[in-house]
Amino acid sequence: MGVNISYMGTKRELAPAVADVVAQAKEGVMLDAFSGMCSVGELVAPARQVWNNDAQAFSAEVARDLRLQG
């Protein structure tokens, strides 16, 4: 994944399982309400649009940068 920073609350290890569940869900935009370092969004984004949200300002910067790279 693009951002490999470990911190309390990271979903990096859970991201593949969450992406599998999302792949089985109804089509449409996915809201990643606690996006953090965008671990889930990175895996889901190739198949659907992802909206990221987090209380931390750094998370918005990470999401913005990943969007510009992709």
Secondary structure as UniProt FT lines:
FT   TURN            8..9
FT   TURN            12..14
FT   HELIX           15..24
FT   STRAND          30..32
FT   TURN            33..34
FT   TURN            36..37
FT   HELIX           39..44
FT   TURN            45..47
FT   STRAND          50..52
FT   HELIX           57..69
//
